[in-house]
Amino acid sequence: MNLTSSKKMLWASGAMLGGIAALLAYFGNPKNMAICVACFIRDTAGAMKFHQAEAVQYFRPEIVGFVAGAFLIALITKEYRSSAGSSPMIRFLLGVLMMIGSLVFLGCPLRMVIRMAAGDLNAYIALIGFVLGVATGSLALKKGFSLGRAYETKKSGGWVLPVILVGLLLLSVTTTLMASSESGPGSMRAPILLSLAGGLLFGAIAQKSRACFAGSVRDILLLKNFDLISVIGGFFVVMLIYNIATGGFHFSFSGQPVAHAQHIWNLLGMYVVGFAAVLAGGCPLRQLVLAGQGSSDSAITFLGMFVGAAVCHNFGLAAAAANAETNAPGGPAAAGKAAVLLCIVILLAIGFGIRKREDRQ
Amino acid sequence: MVEVDARGLSCPEPLMMAMEAVKKNPKEKIKILVSEPHQKMNVEKYAKSQGKKISVRQLGSEFELIVE
């Protein structure tokens, strides 16, 4: 089935992705986190004790599903292609930056849309930052930015990440090696098999529809192409209907679950994510999908996000959620604010400073 | 014939290069090489939207597109 053949199919793909996210939220995942890639990589890093934030430790089967689902569908449809060699360490760094930006806002672009669909006005502020970040990255691309070519590698290269993730998932289910939150977002979870099946399907559909949150905005700005935004549109509509139907829709800045209303940091956090995602060739979800279909470069970006998540919690860079009971406003501490500003400086240096695309014609 | 080698590049670079080549050389035949199926599809869609004729050939795991 070709999910990219028409706008209708792209909308339908987005709607299916939204359906999976809604289902997982309904069956236990944190309500307006549902299937957030950054949050779930962070939870997984916590489960493996790379950080010690007790509220966000759980080996999320969805992350395994995203990569393995994309891997399996790519094998079946003969789109699997093992490649590597396009500036891997810069991609690793971009992964770290994407995670820092995400955890200052408290969500990846996927969760930003989920929060928008729940009426969280902070996510609309973040959207402004995200679009500005994508625009800055697109400008860098126009000026000739490139991370260079990836080359075909041994077929087995692309198997490593999916196989390791499946192995770790088995360990998480059969042993007590992994940490597991007893309260907080990490303790909210859909049943394992449902999470895994949902993740697999989500990864497969995202692979076939090329879903990418940064790419959809980038394509509009750079190419006047509205194909990819159709997927996001379908996703948003389904999540909106789900939130309204289940009483989860609240149009406000305050009182939103796992969120804060520090506008400038919501905006700048997602600016970093949008900018880094365009330079890396895709948002966090797309990186997992590309890693599944054989890109070791995207697997390295995933490792960057994983390490970035640990760094965020070990060094106090992640924002705190606002707490209505204690009147705590939440938001990033001084270290998190400094980190975001440093991320922007690094991104400007990468985007506009490193070697330009040579003329290949 | 103008040649564009976009193999191994990340999105959206292959499409940007193809668009630039088509705009710069509106009357010439253009050969575009890409690595990934979605990049092949993006270039195909673009060429068709510009009213161009396009032919695709798979070369191993890569693709050769001729736009005219």
Interface residues (C-beta under 8 A of the other chain):
Chain A: T4 E79 R81 S83 G85 S86 L141 S146 L147 G148 R149 A150 Y151 E152 R210 G215 R218 D219 L222 L223 D227 A280 G281 G282 R357 R360 Q361
Chain B: V2 E3 V4 D5 A6 R7 G8 L9 S10 C11 P12 E13 L15 M16 M17 M19 A21 S35 E36 P37 H38 M41 K45 S61
